[in-house]
């Protein structure tokens, strides 16, 4: 009797980093880099590669610069599939984080938040599905956490849970 192959319970074959990078329109980061003047100072390490490196650091809870650079260098093949992102050297990432203006990241955040609120997310070419903003309560939540720059969708739910646990006898 042949052994049946068990289905893999994943919805997508892409990593979380690739799914998040597919949500960002391909033209947005270079356009914002030109508008903010970041593109004038980049040579080998592009603003897109810096964006991917910072998203990777945030997703993996990296402790330091060495963690980010070593991990991205080890996954160089899958990193280049993210629209040609290159792994940074320690000097490149450190210099870029120190000297490039943070308004690029801020404007990218607000542009993506506007897309979430309008419900225009995704691209048919990349296979990312669009989601409606009516499922998320973005206006009613308040930013909290370490950096206060990300509005957590489940903030209301977490506050409710905290109150119910605290009120138990």
C-alpha positions in Angstrom: 0.0 0.0 0.0 1.3 3.5 -0.9 1.9 5.9 1.8 -0.3 9.0 1.4 1.4 12.4 1.4 0.1 14.7 4.1 -0.9 18.2 2.9 1.2 21.1 4.2 -1.0 23.3 6.4 0.5 26.6 5.2 -1.6 29.0 3.1 1.4 30.3 1.2 4.9 29.1 0.3 6.3 32.6 0.9 7.9 33.7 4.2 6.4 36.4 6.3 9.1 38.9 5.2 8.3 38.2 1.5 4.5 38.6 2.1 5.1 41.9 3.8 7.4 43.2 1.1 4.8 42.2 -1.5 2.3 44.5 0.1 4.5 47.5 -0.5 4.1 48.7 -4.1 7.3 48.4 -6.1 7.5 52.0 -7.0 6.8 53.4 -3.5 10.2 53.1 -1.8 12.3 54.5 -4.7 9.8 57.3 -5.1 10.0 58.2 -1.5 13.8 57.9 -1.5 14.0 60.4 -4.4 11.5 62.8 -2.7 13.4 62.8 0.7 16.8 63.0 -0.8 18.0 59.6 0.4 18.5 58.3 -3.2 21.2 60.9 -3.7 23.5 59.3 -1.2 23.1 55.6 -1.9 25.6 53.7 -4.0 25.7 49.9 -3.3 23.2 49.7 -0.4 19.8 50.8 -1.7 17.0 52.2 0.3 14.9 49.2 -0.6 17.6 46.9 0.8 17.7 49.0 4.0 13.9 48.8 4.3 14.0 45.0 4.0 16.9 44.8 6.5 15.0 46.9 9.0 11.8 44.8 8.5 13.8 41.6 9.0 15.4 43.0 12.2 12.0 43.9 13.5 10.4 40.6 12.7 13.2 38.5 14.1 13.7 40.6 17.2 17.3 40.9 16.4 19.6 41.8 19.3 22.2 43.7 17.3 23.7 44.6 14.0 25.7 41.4 13.7 22.5 39.3 14.0 20.8 41.1 11.1 23.8 41.2 8.8 24.9 37.6 9.4 21.3 36.2 8.9 20.7 38.2 5.8 24.1 37.2 4.3 23.3 33.5 5.0 19.9 33.9 3.2 21.3 35.8 0.3 19.5 33.8 -2.3 16.0 34.2 -0.9 16.8 37.9 -0.1 17.6 38.6 -3.7 14.2 37.3 -4.7 12.7 40.3 -2.8 13.0 42.7 -5.7 16.8 42.5 -5.8 17.5 43.3 -2.2 21.1 42.9 -1.2 22.4 41.8 2.2 24.2 44.7 4.0 27.7 44.7 5.4 28.0 45.8 8.9 29.5 49.1 7.9 26.8 49.8 5.2 23.9 49.1 7.5 25.4 51.1 10.4 26.2 54.1 8.1 22.8 54.0 6.4 21.0 53.9 9.8 23.1 56.8 11.1 23.2 59.1 8.1 20.0 58.5 6.1 16.9 60.5 7.0 14.2 58.7 8.9 11.5 60.5 7.0 11.6 57.8 4.4 10.5 55.2 6.9 7.9 57.5 8.4 6.4 58.4 5.0 6.4 54.7 4.0 4.5 53.9 7.2 1.9 56.6 6.5 1.5 55.6 2.9 0.9 51.9 3.8 -1.5 52.9 6.6 -3.5 54.9 4.1 -3.7 51.9 1.8 -4.9 49.7 4.7 -7.6 52.2 5.6 -8.9 52.5 2.0 -8.8 48.7 1.6 -6.5 48.9 -1.4 -3.9 46.3 -0.5 -2.2 43.8 -2.7 -1.5 43.2 -6.3 -2.8 40.6 -8.7 0.6 40.1 -10.2 2.2 39.1 -6.9 -0.8 37.0 -5.7 -1.4 39.0 -2.6 -5.1 39.2 -1.8 -6.8 42.5 -1.0 -8.4 43.0 2.4 -11.1 45.4 3.3 -10.5 47.9 6.0 -13.9 47.3 7.6 -12.4 44.2 9.4 -9.9 46.3 11.3 -10.6 49.0 13.8 -7.7 51.3 13.2 -9.3 54.6 14.3 -10.2 53.3 17.7 -6.8 51.9 18.8 -4.0 53.9 20.3 -0.3 53.2 19.5 1.5 51.5 22.3 4.6 49.4 22.8 8.3 50.1 22.7 8.5 52.5 19.8 5.0 54.0 19.7 5.1 54.1 15.9 2.9 51.1 15.1 -0.8 51.0 15.8 -1.6 47.5 16.9 -4.9 46.2 15.4 -5.7 44.2 18.5 -5.0 46.9 21.0 -8.6 47.2 22.0 -8.8 43.4 22.5 -5.6 43.4 24.6 -6.9 46.2 26.8 -10.2 44.4 27.3 -8.4 41.2 28.2 -6.2 43.0 30.7 -9.2 44.6 32.4 -11.1 41.3 32.6 -8.1 39.4 34.0 -7.5 42.2 36.5 -11.1 42.3 37.6 -11.3 38.6 38.4 -11.5 37.8 42.2 
